[in-house]
Amino acid sequence: MELGLDGRRAFVSGSTQGIGRAVAQALLDEGASVVVHGRDAARVERTVAELAGRPGVSPERVSGLAADVSDPGAVARLCRDLGEVDVLVNSVGRFGVGPFDSTSDEEWRDYLDVNLMSGVRLSRALLPGMLERGWGRVVFVSSESGVDVPAEMTAYGVTKAAQLALANGLAKQTRGTGVTVNTVLGGPTWSDGVAGAVTALAAAQQADVDEVRAAVIGQRATSLLGRFIEPSEIADLVVYLCSVRAAATNGAAVRADGGVLTTLL
């Protein structure tokens, strides 16, 4: 299927690892030019070099920008350096587990700045240009935790729910244009952060990592997939929503949750 992304320019926040990197790679494979983003400049440079070295990818189609998206000034400078883009994928995120009663105001602010306000600030800067040019795609990488908020991840879940509301409101501004705004609800994904957490848990229990990995996903009784989702599987849906083929999908929350959610959106 031709996705019509040749020559399009995309910015993927939080794309030096995990789902964001998988999205950047998939967009490149579909012919788009991609600006990689991360907080650490050296890591951004390394990711750009690795992606540019992939078969069929010309180096001029990959570039990178470093910025701390929790800092409004840094985001403003990033957007100024970035210029116009056709595709914005809001993938950057803070993920964590912890009890509600010991999550400080400072931690809440950081969750909100990274998971929600980064998308607010980037969309505010980049969406008007898409509307003026008559074509564009904005995709938020959210989570099933934004619909079924885990007790031990309340701050994370609340900010992921807020992403859903933000995307819904932004989509209403695109009426009658070639611009769409959608959200992907990912399920339990074997990202770098999750892999690190499972590895640490296995070490603490002196257990085999694969056994702990199977036990963790086994706790999600509603999962129809029965395993962790791979970042590339989330990326496949994101890239489809970025394509010309998804023109009739707008203001939607599209699930790639492995069947974890039991309620309809």
C-alpha positions as CSV (number, residue, x, y, z in Angstrom):
1,M,0.0,0.0,0.0
2,E,1.4,3.4,-1.0
3,L,1.3,5.7,2.0
4,G,2.1,8.9,0.2
5,L,4.8,10.0,2.6
6,D,7.6,10.5,0.0
7,G,8.9,14.1,0.4
8,R,7.0,14.8,3.6
9,R,9.0,16.2,6.6
10,A,8.3,14.8,10.0
11,F,9.3,15.6,13.6
12,V,9.1,12.8,16.2
13,S,9.6,13.9,19.8
14,G,11.4,11.5,22.0
15,S,12.8,9.4,19.2
16,T,16.2,8.3,20.4
17,Q,14.7,5.1,21.8
18,G,11.6,3.0,22.2
19,I,8.4,3.7,20.3
20,G,9.6,7.1,19.1
21,R,12.7,5.6,17.5
22,A,10.6,2.9,15.9
23,V,8.2,5.6,14.5
24,A,11.2,7.6,13.1
25,Q,12.6,4.5,11.4
26,A,9.2,3.5,9.9
27,L,8.7,7.0,8.5
28,L,12.1,6.9,6.9
29,D,11.3,3.5,5.4
30,E,8.2,5.1,3.8
31,G,10.2,7.9,2.2
32,A,9.7,10.8,4.6
33,S,12.5,13.0,6.0
34,V,12.7,12.8,9.7
35,V,14.0,15.1,12.4
36,V,15.0,13.0,15.5
37,H,14.6,14.5,18.9
38,G,15.9,13.7,22.4
39,R,17.1,15.5,25.5
40,D,20.8,14.4,25.2
41,A,22.6,15.9,22.1
42,A,25.1,13.0,21.9
43,R,22.4,10.5,21.9
44,V,20.5,12.4,19.2
45,E,23.6,12.5,17.1
46,R,24.2,8.7,17.6
47,T,20.6,8.0,16.6
48,V,20.8,10.1,13.5
49,A,24.0,8.3,12.4
50,E,22.4,4.9,13.0
51,L,19.2,5.7,11.1
52,A,21.1,7.4,8.3
53,G,23.1,4.2,7.9
54,R,20.1,2.0,7.2
55,P,19.8,0.5,3.7
56,G,17.9,2.8,1.3
57,V,18.1,5.8,3.6
58,S,20.0,8.8,2.2
59,P,21.7,10.7,5.0
60,E,20.2,14.1,4.1
61,R,16.8,12.7,5.0
62,V,17.7,12.4,8.7
63,S,18.6,15.2,11.1
64,G,18.3,15.8,14.8
65,L,17.6,18.4,17.4
66,A,18.1,18.2,21.2
67,A,15.9,19.9,23.7
68,D,14.4,19.3,27.2
69,V,10.7,19.4,26.4
70,S,9.8,20.2,30.1
71,D,11.4,23.6,29.5
72,P,9.1,26.0,27.6
73,G,12.0,28.1,26.4
74,A,13.8,25.1,25.1
75,V,10.7,24.0,23.2
76,A,10.4,27.5,21.7
77,R,14.0,27.4,20.5
78,L,13.5,23.9,19.1
79,C,10.5,25.0,17.1
80,R,12.3,28.0,15.8
81,D,15.2,25.8,14.6
82,L,12.9,23.1,13.3
83,G,10.9,25.2,10.9
84,E,7.9,23.8,8.9
85,V,6.9,20.1,9.2
86,D,4.2,18.1,7.6
87,V,4.0,15.5,10.3
88,L,4.2,15.9,14.1
89,V,4.4,12.8,16.2
90,N,4.2,13.6,19.9
91,S,6.0,10.5,21.3
92,V,8.1,11.9,24.1
93,G,6.9,10.8,27.5
94,R,7.7,10.2,31.1
95,F,6.9,6.7,32.4
96,G,7.0,5.6,36.0
97,V,5.5,3.5,38.8
98,G,4.9,4.8,42.3
99,P,2.2,5.2,45.0
100,F,-0.1,8.2,44.6
101,D,0.4,9.5,48.2
102,S,4.1,9.8,47.8
103,T,4.1,11.5,44.3
104,S,5.2,15.1,45.0
105,D,3.9,18.2,43.3
106,E,7.2,18.5,41.6
107,E,6.9,15.0,40.1
108,W,3.3,15.9,39.0
109,R,4.5,19.0,37.3
110,D,7.2,17.0,35.5
111,Y,4.7,14.4,34.3
112,L,2.4,17.2,33.0
113,D,5.3,19.2,31.3
114,V,6.7,16.1,29.5
115,N,3.6,14.1,28.7
116,L,1.1,16.9,28.1
117,M,2.6,20.3,27.8
118,S,5.2,19.2,25.3
119,G,2.4,18.3,22.9
120,V,0.6,21.5,23.7
121,R,3.6,23.6,22.9
122,L,4.7,21.7,19.8
123,S,1.2,21.6,18.4
124,R,0.7,25.4,19.1
125,A,3.8,26.1,17.1
126,L,3.4,23.6,14.2
127,L,-0.3,23.1,13.6
128,P,-1.0,26.6,12.3
129,G,1.4,26.1,9.4
130,M,-0.2,22.8,8.5
131,L,-3.6,24.5,8.4
132,E,-2.2,27.3,6.2
133,R,-0.7,24.8,3.8
134,G,-3.8,22.6,3.8
135,W,-2.2,19.3,4.7
136,G,-0.7,17.8,7.9
137,R,-0.7,15.1,10.4
138,V,-0.5,15.3,14.2
139,V,-0.4,12.0,16.2
140,F,-0.2,11.7,19.9
141,V,1.3,8.4,21.3
142,S,-0.9,7.9,24.3
143,S,-1.6,4.7,26.3
144,E,-4.4,2.4,27.4
145,S,-3.4,3.7,30.9
146,G,-5.2,6.9,29.9
147,V,-8.5,5.1,29.7
148,D,-8.0,2.5,32.5
149,V,-5.7,4.4,34.9
150,P,-3.5,2.1,37.0
151,A,-3.5,2.8,40.8
152,E,0.2,2.6,40.9
153,M,0.7,4.9,37.8
154,T,-1.9,7.6,38.5
155,A,0.2,10.5,37.4
156,Y,1.2,8.8,34.2
157,G,-2.4,7.7,33.5
158,V,-3.8,11.2,34.2
159,T,-1.4,12.8,31.7
160,K,-2.1,10.2,29.1
161,A,-5.9,10.9,29.5
162,A,-5.2,14.6,29.1
163,Q,-3.5,13.8,25.8
164,L,-6.7,12.2,24.6
165,A,-8.6,15.4,25.4
166,L,-6.0,17.6,23.8
167,A,-6.0,15.7,20.6
168,N,-9.8,15.7,20.5
169,G,-9.9,19.5,20.9
170,L,-7.2,20.1,18.3
171,A,-8.9,17.9,15.8
172,K,-12.0,20.2,15.8
173,Q,-9.8,23.0,14.5
174,T,-9.0,21.0,11.4
175,R,-12.6,20.9,10.0
176,G,-12.7,21.0,6.2
177,T,-8.9,20.9,5.8
178,G,-6.4,18.2,4.9
179,V,-5.0,18.1,8.4
180,T,-5.8,15.4,10.9
181,V,-5.1,15.0,14.6
182,N,-5.4,11.5,16.1
183,T,-4.2,9.5,19.1
184,V,-2.8,6.0,19.4
185,L,-3.6,4.0,22.5
186,G,-0.7,1.7,23.0
187,G,-0.8,-1.3,25.3
188,P,1.9,-2.9,27.3
189,T,5.0,-2.4,25.1
190,W,8.5,-3.8,25.4
191,S,10.1,-0.4,25.3
192,D,13.5,0.5,26.7
193,G,11.9,1.8,29.9
194,V,9.8,-1.3,30.5
195,A,12.7,-3.6,29.6
196,G,14.9,-1.7,32.1
197,A,12.3,-2.0,34.8
198,V,11.7,-5.7,34.2
199,T,15.5,-6.4,34.2
200,A,15.9,-4.6,37.5
201,L,12.9,-6.5,39.0
202,A,14.5,-9.8,37.8
203,A,17.8,-8.9,39.3
204,A,16.1,-8.0,42.6
205,Q,14.3,-11.3,42.7
206,Q,17.4,-13.2,41.4
207,A,15.1,-14.6,38.6
208,D,15.4,-15.1,34.9
209,V,14.5,-12.0,32.9
210,D,12.3,-13.9,30.4
211,E,10.4,-15.6,33.2
212,V,9.7,-12.2,34.9
213,R,8.8,-10.7,31.6
214,A,6.2,-13.5,31.0
215,A,4.9,-13.1,34.6
216,V,4.4,-9.4,34.2
217,I,2.4,-9.6,31.0
218,G,0.6,-12.6,32.5
219,Q,-0.8,-10.3,35.1
220,R,-2.8,-8.5,32.4
221,A,-5.6,-11.0,32.3
222,T,-7.5,-9.1,29.6
223,S,-4.6,-9.1,27.1
224,L,-5.7,-10.9,24.0
225,L,-2.2,-10.7,22.5
226,G,-0.7,-12.6,25.5
227,R,2.7,-10.9,25.1
228,F,4.3,-7.5,25.2
229,I,3.8,-5.4,22.1
230,E,6.9,-4.5,20.1
231,P,7.6,-0.8,19.5
232,S,7.5,-1.4,15.8
233,E,3.9,-2.7,16.1
234,I,2.9,0.6,17.6
235,A,4.9,2.5,15.0
236,D,3.0,0.7,12.1
237,L,-0.3,2.2,13.3
238,V,1.3,5.7,13.9
239,V,2.7,5.8,10.4
240,Y,-0.6,4.7,8.8
241,L,-2.3,7.6,10.6
242,C,0.4,9.9,9.2
243,S,-0.3,8.8,5.7
244,V,-2.6,10.0,2.9
245,R,-4.5,6.7,3.4
246,A,-5.8,7.9,6.8
247,A,-7.5,11.1,5.5
248,A,-10.9,10.0,6.8
249,T,-9.6,9.2,10.3
250,N,-9.6,12.4,12.4
251,G,-10.2,13.1,16.1
252,A,-9.9,9.4,16.8
253,A,-8.3,7.4,19.5
254,V,-7.1,4.3,17.7
255,R,-6.2,1.2,19.8
256,A,-3.0,-0.8,19.5
257,D,-3.4,-2.2,23.0
258,G,-3.3,-6.0,22.3
259,G,-6.9,-6.3,23.5
260,V,-6.1,-5.1,27.0
261,L,-9.0,-2.6,27.1
262,T,-12.4,-4.1,27.6
263,T,-14.4,-0.9,27.2
264,L,-15.3,0.7,23.9
265,L,-14.1,4.3,23.2
